[in-house]
């Protein structure tokens, strides 16, 4: 029993050290970026009448997002800024907000995987073939499990 607990601690500590040693996050932190929907819409979109907020993220707000994530042990601010964008966890086109709870520093190696899905779910919403709640679930799953993104894209394409 003690060996099992010790092994579990080694695995957990190893995982924590591995994550802390990464220079950038591969997904949004659930505490800093739980996601937020648009509360003050500029318009409504799609057959479902989804609240839509125009993009409005200031340079200072972007800097603050990088700083918050670096407090977790990442080193995004020491990396090439051109390798990042401030991502809306729930995309604006799917009813996401510009609120800090919906923003995180997304490295190009991540957005090369997830941007196609964002565009696809919003196209499906516009066609009335995908509800907002389902689109958000696809996005959350892919951004938190990059290995599943390709399969999710294929599933959404079939809708």
N, C-alpha and C positions, 0 to 999 in steps of 0.2 A: 504493500500500500504506500509506504513512504517513498519507494523508488518511483512509483507511478506519479505521485504528487511532485517529486523532484523533477522528473522528466517533463511534466506539464509546465512547471515554472521555467525550465530551460527553454522550452519551445516558445512560451509566451514572451520571455525576456528577449530571446533571439529575434522574434518578430518585431518587438518594440524597437530594438536597436537598429534592425534593418530599416524600418520605416523612418526613424529619426536620422539615419545616415543618408537618406535620399536627399538630393538637392531640391527637388520639387515634388508637389503632391501629384499623384496619379488619379485622384478623385477628390471631390469636395469633402471637407471635414464636416461630419454630421453636427458638430456643436457650433462651428462658425458659420456654416452654410447649409442650413436645413432646407432651404428653398423658400420662396415667397411668391405669392400671386399678386398681380397688378390690382391695387385698390383704388387708384385714381386714374381711370382709363382716359385715353385721348380719343378712343373710338372702340367700336365693337366689331368683331370679325367672325366670319364663318357662319354656317347655318346654326351653330350652337350659340352664337352671340357671345363669344369669348371677349373678356375685357382685354384691351390692348394698350400698353404703355409705350410711348416713343422712347427710343434709347436716350438715356440721360445719366451718364456716369462721368463725374468730373475727374480731372487729373488728380486732385487731392484725394478723392474717394478711392481711386485706383491705387495710389501710393499706400493708403491705409490698409487696403486689402492685402497687398504684398507684405506689409509690416506685420499684420496679424498672423499670417501664415508662417512667416519666418520666426515668430515667437514660439511656434510649435516645433522648431528645430530645422525647418527647411532653410535653404540658402538662395531663394529666388532672386533677392536683390543683388546678389553678387554675380548673377548670371546675365547673359545677354538679354536685355529687355525685349528685343525683337523676337525672341523665341517664345514669348508669352502673349496671351491676350487675357483680359478680364472677362471671364465667361459668366453668362447668366445660366445658373444651374438649371432652372426651368426657363427655357428660351422665351424671349419676348413674344415670338410668333405663336407660342403655345399658352400665352397668358401670364408669363413671368413678370416679375417686378425688377426695378432698378435698385431696390433696397439692398443694403449690405448683406442681409441674410440670404440673398440669392446670388451673390457674386464670389468668385474665387479665381486665383491665378492659374490659368490652364496652359500647360506647356504644349508646344506644337506637336509633340509626339502623341499627345492625347487628343487634341482637337482634330488631327488628321483622321482619327478613328471615329469620333462622335459627331462631327459637323454634318456629315452626310445623313445621319439618322435624324438630326434636328430638322433639316430641310424636308426630309421625307415625311415625318409625322405631321408637320405643318401643312404639307400638300394634301395629305390624307384628311386632315381636319377641314381644310378648305373644300374638299370634295364631299364632305359629310360622311366619310367612311370610317372616321376615327373620332371618338369622344375625347375631350380634354383630359379627363381623369386617366384614360388608358394611355394617351400620348405621354403624359407625365410619368406614368409608371414605366413605360418603355425607356424614357430618357434616364430616369433615376437608376434603373437596373443597369443600363449600359455604362453610365458614367461611374458607377460604383463597382462594376465588374467588366472591365474592358475586354476581357476574353470572350464575353458573351455578345459583344456589340455586332459582330458579323451575323450571327444567327438571328439577332433581333431585327437587324436591317432586312434580312430575307423574309422574316415573318411579316413585318410591316409592309413590305413590297407586295406581298400576296393579298393584302386586304382590298 
